Amino acid sequence: MNAVATSTKEAALAARVTESVRRNGALGLDTSEALAALEVLPYPTTRLERWKYTRVANLLSLEVEDAPQTALPTPILPALDAHRLTFVGGCFADGDITDEGPDGCFIGPVSEAMKRYPERVSALMEKGFQSQEWYAALQAAAPQDGGCVLVPKGTAPKKPILIRHFMPDGAVAAQPQHLLDVAENSTAEVILWYDCTPAAAGLLNGALTAHVGDHGALSLEIVQNEPGASSHIGHHHFTQGHHSNLTVRTATACAHWLRNDLHIVQDGSDASSTFHGCYLPNGRQFVDHHTRIDHAQPDGHSEELYKGLAADRAIGVFNGKIMVHKDAQRIEAYQSNANLLLGEQAAMYAKPELEIYADDVRCSHGCTTGQFDAEALFYLRSRGMTETAAHSLLVQAFLAEVLDGFRPEIRACVHDVYAQRLGWT
């Protein structure tokens, strides 16, 4: 099957996206299963519970453009000493490839890893998600290049790895596929950075697949700073082995329309997962975070904390699910979501969920949505602060619990973006 039928609006969109992506450069993978799934999966609408507040009907009219010739974007975090890979519109644009041989680390684009280590890459590819939802199947139907990190047993890259994906001007469709594999007794620190030009107005439909082996550790920091009018859907899939440690921190600094789907499966006992996130939509922006942690083995631990602010007429969504499978005993799982409304017409929709099939667990979830503390504002104003300065201090204090976990260079950058958007400066 080489093409998508165009009998419906969603099929026509799929055809436009896949054809454009292939012209711009797609990975040479077998996509027959994903193309078949596109024909039977329903297009997401607000009638589906997982998409109740996430409207994607407008994307059906997206007229996709081919990626223009674009100069390399200005470097980010210039003071950070890191392995750097840069992708523009789903194509590898710049970066040094690190290859230490079949038994060593590989850091480079997926396209190059497929040539050098096809078996290692094939074993890592996530096949299941493409049969579950329409946009996941669309991404798998025409995946593009992304960052690939292969860390063998008992090793660790000496520097953090910065993978950047940049969206150019226009209605470009990009579908990057990132792969991370941290083997047994290994560690890695990865930064995944998404940004774009102010004139970007296309679709970024990306995927990340990561595996952390027994006694391994992966620290992943995701930054999304997209000031254009593009739409971003991210599919993030993680699996963990025995006694492994996974930390995922997501900072949505700026986004016109964004949905993050994060799914963690603890496939080994005594695994630990930490996933924190913060988001600040304003104007008419929309940000949606959907998370799910599957405790499939006993003695696991997870900690989830997401904090959001919505200003003006923006909308924020948080849906977090903790699933404890049968016989996954002695699980400790904690989930917390806190939101602030900074505008009378702003909205936040939150849905924390627990689904437990074991009887020896400690699980909890909590969710709060409110406005600024009037007494705290009065106290700060009475000490000589302007209203803007008082709001700024309270917002910084509210987000600190999440932002303090990022490395200083990222924390400073995200803070500056928030300051500009809220007028702190």
Summary of the structure (lengths in Angstrom):
residues: 425
radius of gyration: 21.1
end to end distance: 54.5
largest distance: 69.2
contacts: 1524
relative contact order: 0.09
helix: 23%
strand: 40%
